[in-house]
Amino acid sequence: MSPAVFATSPGPFELRVVVEESPADVRVHVLLPEGFPAESINVETAGHELVVQGRDRDGVSMRSRPIRLSHRVRPDGAEVRFEADGSLTITLRVADGGS
């Protein structure tokens, strides 16, 4: 089964996020605007909903639209990787029982 992939279309203060879901994990790719430090990114999950938010170097807040996931994710064990293209990849594990 191939993973489900969907993206958000950003408004003026919204982060662009691409999400890939598989039965085992959820990968969140955050396309960071210029001047946006990766360490400012925060991923919040509640049930099946995910929101990515952060602040640029000038303190301007940005966030994604709420994203509805097929699976609940575990609150621990996230892996974060900064990509060469300036994006951030966050891998979250699907919770036991997932749905």
Backbone as a printed PyTorch tensor [residue, N CA C, xyz], in Angstrom:
tensor([[[ 0.8540, -1.1760,  0.0000],
         [ 0.0000,  0.0000,  0.0000],
         [ 0.9020,  1.2420,  0.0000]],

        [[ 0.6980,  2.1390, -0.9290],
         [ 1.4960,  3.3590, -0.9620],
         [ 0.9470,  4.3580,  0.0520]],

        [[ 1.8220,  5.2300,  0.5800],
         [ 1.3580,  6.1720,  1.5940],
         [ 0.4250,  7.2250,  1.0180]],

        [[-0.4800,  7.7050,  1.8610],
         [-1.3350,  8.8190,  1.4740],
         [-0.5050, 10.0890,  1.5440]],

        [[-0.6140, 10.9520,  0.5590],
         [ 0.1530, 12.1930,  0.5200],
         [-0.8150, 13.3360,  0.2730]],

        [[-0.6860, 14.3990,  1.0790],
         [-1.4750, 15.5940,  0.8240],
         [-0.7000, 16.8110,  1.2920]],

        [[-1.0560, 17.9670,  0.7670],
         [-0.3370, 19.2020,  1.0660],
         [-1.3220, 20.3070,  1.3740]],

        [[-0.8380, 21.2900,  2.1190],
         [-1.6450, 22.4720,  2.3890],
         [-1.1800, 23.5890,  1.4710]],

        [[-2.0900, 24.4530,  1.0760],
         [-1.7440, 25.6350,  0.2910],
         [-1.6660, 26.8110,  1.2520]],

        [[-0.4950, 27.4060,  1.3720],
         [-0.3320, 28.4390,  2.3890],
         [-0.9550, 29.7760,  2.0330]],

        [[-1.4710, 30.4560,  3.0540],
         [-1.8790, 31.8460,  2.9540],
         [-0.6700, 32.6880,  3.3280]],

        [[-0.8320, 33.9910,  3.5290],
         [ 0.3100, 34.8640,  3.7910],
         [ 1.0750, 34.5420,  5.0820]],

        [[ 0.4280, 33.9770,  6.0920],
         [ 1.1210, 33.6440,  7.3350],
         [ 0.9680, 32.1610,  7.6580]],

        [[ 0.9030, 31.3500,  6.6080],
         [ 0.7640, 29.9130,  6.7920],
         [ 1.9810, 29.1830,  6.2490]],

        [[ 2.3850, 28.1390,  6.9800],
         [ 3.4760, 27.2910,  6.5390],
         [ 2.9530, 26.2710,  5.5380]],

        [[ 3.7410, 25.9810,  4.5150],
         [ 3.3770, 24.9290,  3.5570],
         [ 3.8590, 23.6060,  4.1280]],

        [[ 2.9540, 22.6510,  4.1990],
         [ 3.2340, 21.3590,  4.7990],
         [ 2.7830, 20.2600,  3.8500]],

        [[ 3.6320, 19.2530,  3.6800],
         [ 3.2830, 18.0660,  2.9120],
         [ 3.3160, 16.8930,  3.8890]],

        [[ 2.2500, 16.0910,  3.9100],
         [ 2.1410, 14.9740,  4.8400],
         [ 2.0630, 13.6700,  4.0590]],

        [[ 2.8640, 12.6760,  4.4750],
         [ 2.8080, 11.3310,  3.9280],
         [ 2.4280, 10.3990,  5.0690]],

        [[ 1.3810,  9.6100,  4.8860],
         [ 0.9480,  8.6690,  5.9170],
         [ 1.1220,  7.2400,  5.4280]],

        [[ 1.5920,  6.3850,  6.3130],
         [ 1.6520,  4.9480,  6.0600],
         [ 1.1030,  4.2640,  7.3070]],

        [[ 0.8960,  2.9580,  7.2870],
         [ 0.3810,  2.2890,  8.4820],
         [ 1.3000,  2.4150,  9.7040]],

        [[ 2.5990,  2.6330,  9.4920],
         [ 3.5490,  2.6780, 10.6060],
         [ 3.9060,  4.0800, 11.0750]],

        [[ 3.8940,  5.0480, 10.1610],
         [ 4.3190,  6.3890, 10.5660],
         [ 3.6870,  7.4730,  9.7120]],

        [[ 3.8820,  8.7000, 10.1770],
         [ 3.4170,  9.8960,  9.4730],
         [ 4.6380, 10.7850,  9.2870]],

        [[ 4.9300, 11.1510,  8.0320],
         [ 6.0470, 12.0590,  7.7480],
         [ 5.4840, 13.4180,  7.3990]],

        [[ 5.9790, 14.4330,  8.0970],
         [ 5.5310, 15.8040,  7.8960],
         [ 6.7080, 16.5770,  7.3140]],

        [[ 6.5580, 17.0810,  6.1070],
         [ 7.6010, 17.8790,  5.4540],
         [ 7.1700, 19.3410,  5.5380]],

        [[ 7.9570, 20.1500,  6.2270],
         [ 7.6480, 21.5670,  6.4000],
         [ 8.5860, 22.3600,  5.4960]],

        [[ 8.0130, 23.1140,  4.5730],
         [ 8.8010, 23.9360,  3.6690],
         [ 8.9870, 25.2970,  4.3270]],

        [[10.1810, 25.5190,  4.8670],
         [10.4420, 26.7230,  5.6570],
         [10.7390, 27.9170,  4.7650]],

        [[10.0790, 29.0440,  5.0120],
         [10.4170, 30.2700,  4.2790],
         [11.8110, 30.7470,  4.6730]],

        [[12.3990, 31.5730,  3.8400],
         [13.7100, 32.1420,  4.1520],
         [13.6390, 32.9110,  5.4630]],

        [[14.6660, 32.7710,  6.2980],
         [14.7060, 33.4730,  7.5740],
         [13.9030, 32.7980,  8.6670]],

        [[13.5310, 31.5610,  8.4470],
         [12.6990, 30.8270,  9.4020],
         [13.5440, 29.7300, 10.0190]],

        [[13.9750, 29.8720, 11.2830],
         [14.8570, 28.8740, 11.8960],
         [14.1270, 27.5600, 12.1900]],

        [[14.7630, 26.4510, 11.8300],
         [14.1660, 25.1300, 12.0420],
         [13.8570, 24.8760, 13.5090]],

        [[14.6860, 25.4130, 14.4070],
         [14.4750, 25.1680, 15.8350],
         [13.2320, 25.8600, 16.3890]],

        [[12.6120, 26.7430, 15.6120],
         [11.3980, 27.4130, 16.0760],
         [10.1350, 26.6060, 15.7740]],

        [[10.2700, 25.5020, 15.0270],
         [ 9.1070, 24.7130, 14.6100],
         [ 8.5760, 23.8800, 15.7700]],

        [[ 7.2700, 23.8810, 15.9150],
         [ 6.5820, 23.0820, 16.9220],
         [ 5.4480, 22.3350, 16.2270]],

        [[ 5.3680, 21.0290, 16.4700],
         [ 4.2920, 20.2140, 15.9030],
         [ 3.3660, 19.8300, 17.0430]],

        [[ 2.1000, 20.1640, 16.8900],
         [ 1.1050, 19.8250, 17.9060],
         [ 0.1370, 18.8110, 17.3250]],

        [[-0.1350, 17.7630, 18.1050],
         [-1.1130, 16.7720, 17.6870],
         [-2.1640, 16.6120, 18.7680]],

        [[-3.3750, 16.3880, 18.3420],
         [-4.4830, 16.1110, 19.2560],
         [-5.4130, 15.1510, 18.5170]],

        [[-5.4540, 13.9190, 18.9810],
         [-6.2750, 12.9280, 18.2890],
         [-5.7850, 12.7220, 16.8790]],

        [[-6.6200, 13.0370, 15.9180],
         [-6.2780, 12.8700, 14.5030],
         [-5.8650, 14.1850, 13.8430]],

        [[-5.6570, 15.2320, 14.6090],
         [-5.3430, 16.5410, 14.0340],
         [-3.8980, 16.9280, 14.3130]],

        [[-3.2840, 17.5770, 13.3240],
         [-1.9000, 18.0160, 13.4280],
         [-1.8160, 19.4730, 12.9760]],

        [[-1.0510, 20.2820, 13.7100],
         [-0.7890, 21.6700, 13.3340],
         [ 0.7040, 21.9150, 13.5090]],

        [[ 1.3150, 22.5670, 12.5290],
         [ 2.7240, 22.9470, 12.5940],
         [ 2.7730, 24.4600, 12.7600]],

        [[ 3.5820, 24.9350, 13.7180],
         [ 3.6960, 26.3800, 13.9090],
         [ 5.1260, 26.7500, 14.2790]],

        [[ 5.4310, 28.0340, 14.1690],
         [ 6.7550, 28.5380, 14.5040],
         [ 6.8110, 30.0410, 14.3370]],

        [[ 8.0010, 30.5940, 14.5490],
         [ 8.2220, 32.0390, 14.4190],
         [ 9.4650, 32.2820, 13.5760]],

        [[ 9.4040, 33.3330, 12.7400],
         [10.5990, 33.6770, 11.9770],
         [11.5520, 34.4740, 12.8650]],

        [[12.6830, 34.8770, 12.3190],
         [13.7050, 35.5800, 13.1240],
         [13.2260, 36.9330, 13.6330]],

        [[12.1820, 37.4890, 13.0010],
         [11.6230, 38.7700, 13.4460],
         [10.4920, 38.5860, 14.4480]],

        [[10.1920, 37.3230, 14.8030],
         [ 9.1350, 37.0540, 15.7720],
         [ 7.7450, 36.9160, 15.1770]],

        [[ 7.6390, 36.9120, 13.8450],
         [ 6.3450, 36.7680, 13.1970],
         [ 5.9170, 35.3040, 13.2560]],

        [[ 4.7300, 35.0490, 13.7930],
         [ 4.2100, 33.6850, 13.9070],
         [ 3.6330, 33.2080, 12.5880]],

        [[ 3.8820, 31.9390, 12.2990],
         [ 3.2940, 31.2780, 11.1460],
         [ 2.8330, 29.9110, 11.5960]],

        [[ 1.8160, 29.3700, 10.9170],
         [ 1.3260, 28.0390, 11.2430],
         [ 0.7200, 27.4140, 10.0080]],

        [[ 0.5500, 26.1130, 10.0600],
         [-0.1570, 25.4220,  8.9840],
         [-1.6450, 25.4460,  9.2940]],

        [[-2.4230, 25.1050,  8.3220],
         [-3.8310, 24.8500,  8.5920],
         [-3.9070, 23.5480,  9.3710]],

        [[-4.9440, 23.3450, 10.1660],
         [-5.0960, 22.0390, 10.8410],
         [-5.2020, 20.9300,  9.7970]],

        [[-4.4630, 19.8630,  9.9990],
         [-4.4320, 18.7450,  9.0680],
         [-5.0510, 17.5330,  9.7510]],

        [[-6.0260, 16.9310,  9.1040],
         [-6.6910, 15.7360,  9.6400],
         [-5.9270, 14.5010,  9.1760]],

        [[-5.4000, 13.7240, 10.1300],
         [-4.6450, 12.5090,  9.8370],
         [-5.5580, 11.2910,  9.8560]],

        [[-5.1710, 10.2610,  9.1160],
         [-5.9130,  9.0040,  9.1260],
         [-5.6940,  8.2340, 10.4250]],

        [[-4.5190,  8.4560, 11.0500],
         [-4.1340,  7.7230, 12.2530],
         [-3.7900,  8.6980, 13.3770]],

        [[-3.9820,  8.2560, 14.6140],
         [-3.4360,  8.9990, 15.7560],
         [-1.9460,  8.7010, 15.8140]],

        [[-1.1570,  9.6670, 16.2770],
         [ 0.2870,  9.4600, 16.3840],
         [ 0.7120,  9.4630, 17.8450]],

        [[ 1.8560,  8.8320, 18.1060],
         [ 2.3930,  8.7800, 19.4620],
         [ 2.9820, 10.1380, 19.8330]],

        [[ 2.8060, 10.5700, 21.0670],
         [ 3.3490, 11.8650, 21.4870],
         [ 4.8680, 11.8330, 21.7190]],

        [[ 5.4700, 10.6430, 21.7700],
         [ 6.9130, 10.5260, 22.0090],
         [ 7.5850,  9.9050, 20.7800]],

        [[ 8.8990,  9.9990, 20.7390],
         [ 9.6580,  9.3080, 19.7040],
         [ 9.6770,  9.9500, 18.3400]],

        [[ 9.3810, 11.2290, 18.2410],
         [ 9.4470, 11.9060, 16.9450],
         [10.9030, 12.0440, 16.5000]],

        [[11.1250, 11.9080, 15.2090],
         [12.4530, 12.1190, 14.6280],
         [12.3880, 13.3590, 13.7470]],

        [[13.3960, 14.2210, 13.8590],
         [13.4240, 15.4590, 13.0910],
         [14.7100, 15.4980, 12.2720]],

        [[14.5700, 15.8500, 10.9780],
         [15.7390, 15.9330, 10.1030],
         [15.6480, 17.2220,  9.2820]],

        [[16.7270, 18.0100,  9.3070],
         [16.8080, 19.2230,  8.5030],
         [17.3810, 18.8330,  7.1520]],

        [[16.6740, 19.1530,  6.0750],
         [17.0730, 18.7540,  4.7250],
         [17.9400, 19.8200,  4.0690]],

        [[18.7530, 19.4060,  3.0990],
         [19.6600, 20.3170,  2.3920],
         [18.9180, 21.4290,  1.6600]],

        [[17.6550, 21.1790,  1.2670],
         [16.8850, 22.1990,  0.5390],
         [16.2370, 23.2250,  1.4690]],

        [[16.5100, 23.1350,  2.7810],
         [15.9540, 24.0940,  3.7280],
         [14.6380, 23.6540,  4.3400]],

        [[14.1580, 22.4860,  3.9620],
         [12.9180, 21.9870,  4.5560],
         [13.2280, 21.1530,  5.7980]],

        [[12.1930, 20.8340,  6.5140],
         [12.3110, 20.0580,  7.7370],
         [11.4160, 18.8360,  7.5880]],

        [[11.9280, 17.6530,  7.9210],
         [11.1330, 16.4320,  7.8830],
         [10.9740, 15.9150,  9.3000]],

        [[ 9.7290, 15.7170,  9.7120],
         [ 9.4140, 15.2310, 11.0440],
         [ 8.6760, 13.9070, 10.8620]],

        [[ 9.2140, 12.8360, 11.4870],
         [ 8.5840, 11.5220, 11.3940],
         [ 7.9530, 11.2030, 12.7560]],

        [[ 6.6610, 10.9230, 12.7280],
         [ 5.8980, 10.5830, 13.9250],
         [ 5.4170,  9.1480, 13.7900]],

        [[ 5.4890,  8.3890, 14.8670],
         [ 5.0410,  6.9850, 14.8550],
         [ 3.5270,  6.9200, 15.0990]],

        [[ 2.8780,  6.0310, 14.3710],
         [ 1.4430,  5.8140, 14.5660],
         [ 1.2220,  5.1650, 15.9240]],

        [[ 0.2290,  5.6410, 16.6610],
         [-0.0870,  5.0980, 17.9770],
         [-0.6220,  3.6850, 17.8370]],

        [[-0.4270,  2.8690, 18.8860],
         [-0.9950,  1.5290, 18.9060],
         [-2.4980,  1.6280, 18.6970]],

        [[-3.0170,  0.8340, 17.8300],
         [-4.4400,  0.9200, 17.5240],
         [-4.7500,  1.9960, 16.5230]],

        [[-3.8030,  2.8690, 16.2300],
         [-3.7920,  3.9040, 15.2150],
         [-5.0280,  4.6910, 14.8530]],

        [[-6.1770,  4.0770, 14.7880],
         [-7.3300,  4.8180, 14.2840],
         [-8.1570,  5.4480, 15.3810]]])
